[in-house]
Amino acid sequence: MIITRTPLRVSFAGGGTDLPSFYRTHGGGAVTSAAIDKYIHVLVNEKFDRSIRVAYSRTENVERLEDLQHGLVREAMHAAGVREALEVHTIADIPSEGTGLGSSSTLTVGLLNALYAYRGVLKDPAELAQEACRIEIDCLHGTLGKQDQYIAAFGGVEYFDFREDDSVRSSPIPLSTADREALSDHLSLFFTGVTRRSEPILKDQSARTETNRDALLRMRDLAGEARSAIAQSDFQRLGALLDEGWRLKRGLSEGISNDTIDKQYRAAKDAGAFGGKITGAGGGGFLLLLHPPERSRQIADALSPMQRLPVRITPEGSRILFVGR
């Protein structure tokens, strides 16, 4: 039996420039993001018979891998060379779809880590992230970027360069434990109560790359500025960068924001938030806010009855928690 734990993420700046439609033709992309202490656990265990059982929001029992409907599990098993006699369970700390915290990529990285370990093969974070991107983008033809896979694999707070040749360079932002805790103290996530599929928004955004060129170039620059603000623990500056990025992001595609989200964001700023954004592609999910720690209660009151999700930044990426026989 193998159990892995893989973190979800929040991104501070640069989201959208990790889409191939942008970084391949505009000199690369860049994203600054952080892993948070909300996880997806994956358990794999040898099965007595030769069938495959996969338990998630539903349960599948199949005799052949090709009959498995869960695409991510099916392709991860193909990639790891595991084709039969396996039981797979997935458990998520938050709703597993449509929350904007990178859950599908977190799941893919965690699956690969568990399946390779099941075969006695250890993969480093870059290999896990690269393989997860191949599965989601090439095998399953998803319209999505690469930031989620890489931060799930690496953990911590990272600056990623997405290059025109499809290679990725990861640069950890050097933070002491105290600095990382201070950044966590300035973060809040509030659930909008709406989950949505990111694919339609990202397809529209990808199709409008040339129209949005200037905004995306500025958003790429914001990733570098956010990296500097985090390294210097300049939280007010970081909040202002999030605010600018959110204003740019709202114009990239229809459906990224709406009147309700705009009203919630204004209420948070009026209550003392430096800035923020909707996580992921937009349209719902979580509202990420950066604020003075002493304004937490006032912001929560202003956004009531929205549910606040306490989060901390975690320095660890996908890891193997348990190996048993």
C-alpha positions, 0 to 999 in steps of 0.5 A: 500500500502507498499513500501520497499527499499532494498540496493544492495551490494559490497563485499570486500573479502571472496566471494565464501566461502559462497557457501554451497559446501565450508562452510559445509565441510571446517569449515565454510566461511566468507565474508566482504561486504557493502550495497550501496546506489543503491536500489530495490524498491518493491511496493505491493498494494491490488487489487480490484479483486482476481487476481495477477498482477506483473510488472517488466521487463514484466507484468504478470496477473494471476488468480492463484498464481501457474501460476505466472512465476516470481519464486522469487515473487511466492515463496515470496508470498507463504512464506508470506501467500499472495495468491491473490488480489495483485499488485506487482511492482519492480523498480531497480536503475541499470539493475536488472540482471547480474551486480554482485551487488546481485540484485536477493537476494536484490529483494527477501529480499525486497519482503519478507519485503513488503509482510510480512508488507502487512499482518501486520507482521514485520520480523527482518533482520536475519529472512528476510535473512534466508527466502530469502536464503531458497527461492533462494537455497532450493525452486528454487534450485539456486547455490548461496551463502548467503552473498547477502541476509544477507547484503541486510537485515542488511545494513552497513558494515558487517562481516559474518560467514557462519557456517557448520550447515547453521547458519549465524553470522553477525558482524557489523564493527564499523564505525563512520559516518566520517569513513563510508564516508571516505571508500565511498570516496575511492570506485568507480564502473565502468560498464563493459558494460556486464551483465551475468548470475552468475549461470553457473560460480557458478555451475562450481566453486561449482563443483571445490571446492576441487580443489580450496580448498587452494585458498578458505581457503585463501580467507576466511582469507582475509575476516577477514583481510579486516574487520581489515583494514576497522576498522582501515581505512587502505585503502592501505592495504584494496586495497592490500587485494582486489588485492590478492583476485582478483588474487585468484578469477580469478583461481576459474573458467573459465569465471570469467575474460577475456582479456578485464577485465584484461586490464581494471584492469591493466589500473586502477592500473596504474592510481593509484588504490590500488586494486579491483575486478569484483563484484559478480561471475565475467565475467562482471558486475561492476569493483570495485576499491579502490583508493585514492580519489584524483585519481578518475579523472585519473582512470575515464580517464584511463577507459573511455568510461566505465561508472562510477557509484558513490556509497556511503555506506548506513548504512540501510538494507531493510526498509519500506518506506511507509505504506498507505491505 
